[in-house]
Amino acid sequence: MAKKKGGVGRHVTANTPRYFTPNLQEKRIWVPELKRFVKVKLTARALKTINKNGAYATLKKAGVI
């Protein structure tokens, strides 16, 4: 469909869908309450949550520990 009609243009034929994936990281996190490292795969957003609330509380709430 034409751009004027709300489309992407007349000559576009190969329309590929965009994929949105989470920003996953593999991290070793020191948990002082357990006195050991825990290896987890988490998102960048989850890292910010761990920094804010603490490693033990966040991982326990998530069911990892």
Secondary structure, DSSP 8 states (H G I E B T S, - for coil): --GGGTSS-TT------------EEEEEEEETTTTEEEEEEEEHHHHHHHHHH-HHHHHHHHT--
